[in-house]
């Protein structure tokens, strides 16, 4: 299996994860770079995205998170 994923496109790896784990799959990521969010949203838009709100984020950061949530209709 490892060899398969070494050369597989990222979308194939995400699709395998969605097929294997279904609704138990979550994406924990930084909103600093939304590449993973975009990739997962294209493969399976209902995957849960976890954002840890520490209570110490700048207002601009929270506004950006909301923009991304709206753009991708995230299950945040």
DRENDRENMAR-108717 format. One record per residue: residue number from 0; chain; x, y, z of N, C-alpha, C, CB in turn. Coordinates in pm, 1 decimal. Each point is the difference from the previous one (the first is absolute). Glycine has a CB too. Example, Ala and Ser with C-alpha at 12.3 -4.5 7.8 and 13.67 -1.06 7.14 Angstrom:
<rs>
n chain n.X n.Y n.Z ca.X ca.Y ca.Z c.X c.Y c.Z cb.X cb.Y cb.Z
0 A 1319.0 -569.0 780.0 -89.0 119.0 0.0 90.0 120.0 0.0 -189.2 -117.3 124.6
1 A 154.2 222.3 -196.6 82.0 119.0 6.0 -77.0 109.0 73.0 118.4 -62.8 -214.5
</rs>
This chain:
<rs>
n chain n.X n.Y n.Z ca.X ca.Y ca.Z c.X c.Y c.Z cb.X cb.Y cb.Z
0 A 83.7 -119.4 0.0 -83.7 119.4 0.0 88.0 125.4 0.0 -183.1 -125.4 122.4
1 A 289.4 122.7 -43.2 87.6 116.5 9.7 52.2 41.3 -137.2 64.8 -70.4 231.2
2 A -21.5 -27.1 -311.2 54.1 29.3 -131.8 -105.1 64.8 -89.6 158.3 -192.2 24.9
3 A -281.4 147.5 -11.5 -109.7 55.4 -80.6 -14.9 149.9 25.3 -118.0 -222.7 6.1
4 A 124.9 262.1 119.4 -22.1 139.8 35.1 121.5 87.7 -25.7 -160.7 -77.3 169.8
5 A 276.9 18.7 -182.1 120.4 79.3 -27.0 -8.0 69.8 -134.6 131.8 -158.1 139.2
6 A -203.4 99.9 -234.1 -9.3 57.8 -133.6 -142.0 44.4 -35.6 190.9 -144.3 -66.4
7 A -283.6 124.6 156.9 -140.1 32.8 -27.5 -23.6 150.5 8.5 -68.9 -224.0 89.7
8 A -22.6 274.3 -171.7 -39.8 140.9 14.5 -65.4 22.0 137.0 -32.4 19.9 -251.5
9 A 45.9 98.7 303.3 -54.5 31.7 132.4 -150.0 -28.6 7.9 176.6 175.2 26.4
10 A -250.2 -146.7 -132.9 -144.3 -25.2 1.7 -30.9 -147.8 17.9 -33.3 198.6 -146.3
11 A 115.7 -284.9 91.4 -20.9 -144.0 16.4 20.9 -42.3 145.3 73.7 -36.4 -237.3
12 A 25.8 92.9 301.6 26.1 -30.8 140.8 -116.5 47.4 86.0 248.7 18.1 -38.7
13 A -298.0 102.0 12.0 -114.7 51.7 75.7 -122.8 -86.6 -24.7 93.2 233.4 -13.9
14 A -118.6 -271.0 -110.3 -115.7 -84.6 -31.9 9.7 -133.8 72.9 -19.8 110.8 -225.4
15 A 139.3 -169.5 231.2 19.2 -124.6 74.3 -32.9 21.3 147.0 177.4 -73.0 -162.8
16 A -133.6 184.2 219.2 -26.8 29.7 140.8 -148.9 13.3 26.5 220.4 114.3 15.5
17 A -289.2 -44.6 -104.5 -145.1 17.8 14.5 -69.5 -135.7 -9.9 14.1 233.5 -98.6
18 A 25.4 -314.4 1.6 -60.1 -132.9 -16.1 29.1 -89.4 119.7 22.2 23.1 -247.4
19 A 96.8 -12.3 302.3 41.5 -87.3 110.2 -57.5 40.7 134.3 206.7 -42.8 -125.0
20 A -217.5 173.0 148.8 -38.3 46.6 132.8 -137.6 65.8 5.9 239.6 30.4 43.6
21 A -295.1 3.7 -158.1 -134.8 56.1 -5.6 -18.4 118.6 92.0 -82.2 -223.7 -58.0
22 A -28.7 224.8 131.5 -30.7 116.4 84.6 93.0 15.1 120.7 -235.3 -24.7 -72.2
23 A 321.4 -73.3 96.9 96.0 11.6 111.0 122.2 81.7 -38.2 -78.3 -219.6 84.4
24 A 89.7 253.8 -213.0 115.8 75.0 -49.3 -15.8 148.7 29.2 34.7 -171.3 -180.3
25 A 69.0 231.7 234.3 3.2 144.0 25.3 130.9 56.1 -53.4 -146.6 -24.9 205.5
26 A 144.4 151.5 -241.3 119.2 70.1 -44.6 34.0 106.3 103.5 -54.6 -43.2 -244.6
27 A 167.5 27.1 309.5 49.3 101.5 93.4 112.3 72.7 -71.9 -63.0 -136.2 209.6
28 A 44.1 265.3 -230.2 100.1 73.2 -76.8 0.9 146.9 39.6 -27.0 -161.2 -190.0
29 A 130.1 225.6 145.1 14.0 143.0 19.4 -70.0 72.3 -114.4 219.4 -31.7 123.2
30 A -277.2 142.5 -95.4 -61.5 79.7 -105.5 103.1 92.3 -63.6 -221.0 -10.8 119.0
31 A 345.6 -3.4 -78.9 107.8 78.6 -57.5 21.3 -38.0 -146.6 108.4 18.3 226.8
32 A -133.2 -144.0 -256.8 13.5 -48.9 -136.5 -119.6 -90.5 -27.4 256.1 14.3 5.9
33 A -340.1 22.8 -98.1 -126.3 -71.0 -23.0 7.1 -107.0 -107.8 -113.0 204.9 71.3
34 A 232.4 -247.4 -107.2 13.6 -101.2 -104.6 -69.4 -129.6 41.1 218.0 103.1 -71.6
35 A -196.4 -148.8 194.2 -64.4 -123.2 45.1 -151.3 15.2 6.4 205.1 -56.2 130.0
36 A -251.5 171.0 -84.9 -144.2 23.9 5.4 -58.8 -6.5 -140.2 28.0 143.4 205.4
37 A 36.0 -79.5 -301.3 -47.7 -2.1 -137.7 -2.2 -142.2 -54.7 89.7 231.3 -33.4
38 A 16.1 -304.7 56.8 10.4 -136.9 -49.7 -109.2 -88.9 58.3 246.4 31.2 -25.6
39 A -261.9 -28.6 155.8 -101.0 -84.4 64.4 -141.0 43.0 -40.3 156.1 -37.7 193.3
40 A -180.7 166.6 -201.1 -133.6 48.6 -37.5 -37.3 -43.2 -141.4 31.1 196.1 152.4
41 A 66.0 -207.3 -241.4 -27.7 -45.1 -136.6 -34.7 -148.4 -4.2 154.6 176.1 -85.9
42 A -92.6 -254.6 173.3 -22.8 -144.4 0.7 -125.0 -34.1 80.1 246.9 -39.7 -22.5
43 A -260.8 99.5 139.0 -113.6 -30.9 88.0 -32.1 122.0 85.4 62.9 -245.6 4.9
44 A -154.0 329.9 -50.5 -27.0 127.6 67.3 -51.6 -10.8 143.4 -46.7 86.7 -222.7
45 A -2.3 -202.0 263.4 -57.6 -10.6 134.5 98.5 -49.3 105.2 -216.7 -42.6 -108.4
46 A 343.0 23.9 70.7 100.3 -39.3 99.3 8.7 110.1 105.1 131.3 -135.4 -171.9
47 A -129.9 93.4 297.2 9.6 96.0 109.6 138.1 64.7 0.4 -166.1 -133.4 135.1
48 A 168.3 266.2 -125.0 125.0 75.8 9.4 9.2 55.1 141.9 -2.8 61.0 -249.5
49 A 113.8 -87.2 313.6 17.4 41.7 138.9 87.7 124.6 5.3 -25.6 -238.7 79.4
50 A -26.5 340.6 -14.8 74.3 123.6 25.1 2.4 21.2 150.5 -66.8 102.5 -225.1
51 A 184.2 -95.3 280.4 14.3 19.4 143.8 -0.5 149.0 30.1 130.3 -215.6 22.9
52 A -240.1 262.2 32.4 -10.0 141.0 37.8 55.3 14.5 141.8 -204.2 37.3 -150.8
53 A 322.6 15.9 158.9 69.0 12.4 128.5 -48.5 119.9 80.4 197.9 -109.0 -102.7
54 A -277.4 194.3 38.9 -42.6 121.5 67.3 105.2 109.8 -10.6 -135.7 -138.7 156.3
55 A 245.7 109.8 -222.7 108.0 97.2 -12.1 24.7 41.7 -145.2 102.7 -98.6 204.6
56 A -194.0 62.1 -294.0 17.1 36.4 -141.1 -35.3 147.3 -21.9 -52.5 -237.5 -68.6
57 A 118.7 297.4 -28.6 -35.0 135.5 -40.1 -137.3 -1.8 -65.3 243.7 60.8 -31.0
58 A -313.1 50.6 37.0 -131.8 10.5 -63.6 9.7 -28.9 -149.6 -69.9 168.9 172.8
59 A 179.6 -127.5 -234.0 19.6 -24.5 -143.5 10.3 -150.3 -30.3 116.7 222.8 -19.1
60 A -54.0 -296.1 108.7 11.3 -145.0 -17.4 -137.7 -63.8 4.7 229.0 2.3 103.4
61 A -308.7 35.5 -6.2 -134.4 -56.7 12.2 -87.7 38.7 -118.8 22.3 7.5 249.1
62 A -5.3 113.6 -299.8 -75.5 42.6 -118.2 41.3 -83.2 -120.8 -19.3 234.0 92.6
63 A 148.4 -263.9 -105.2 48.4 -82.7 -110.5 -54.5 -142.2 10.6 208.1 139.9 -12.5
64 A -207.3 -194.3 131.9 -56.7 -134.2 21.1 -145.7 -1.4 -44.5 157.3 -41.4 193.9
65 A -231.6 142.5 -159.9 -140.7 7.6 -40.3 -13.0 11.5 -151.6 -55.8 107.9 219.6
66 A 143.1 -31.7 -283.5 -3.1 11.0 -146.5 25.0 -136.3 -65.5 80.2 238.7 16.8
67 A 18.2 -310.8 33.4 31.5 -132.0 -55.5 -114.4 -97.0 27.2 246.5 42.5 32.4
68 A -302.1 -37.0 87.7 -113.7 -86.7 33.5 -115.7 23.5 -96.0 69.7 0.7 241.0
69 A -99.1 124.3 -269.2 -108.8 34.7 -90.9 33.4 -40.3 -143.8 -62.7 190.5 151.1
70 A 183.5 -160.8 -195.4 40.5 -32.5 -136.8 -13.4 -148.5 -31.0 156.3 192.3 7.7
71 A -113.1 -276.4 84.8 -1.9 -144.0 -21.5 -120.7 -68.5 64.7 247.6 7.9 -11.3
72 A -333.3 69.3 77.1 -114.1 -57.2 74.0 49.1 -112.6 91.2 -158.6 59.0 -189.6
73 A 259.6 -25.8 269.0 66.8 -99.9 83.7 -86.7 -51.3 113.1 212.2 108.6 -56.2
74 A -191.8 -232.8 87.8 -52.5 -61.2 121.0 103.8 28.4 107.3 -131.6 -184.5 -125.0
75 A 130.3 306.9 177.3 103.5 48.2 91.1 -43.6 -16.8 143.9 76.7 163.2 -172.0
</rs>
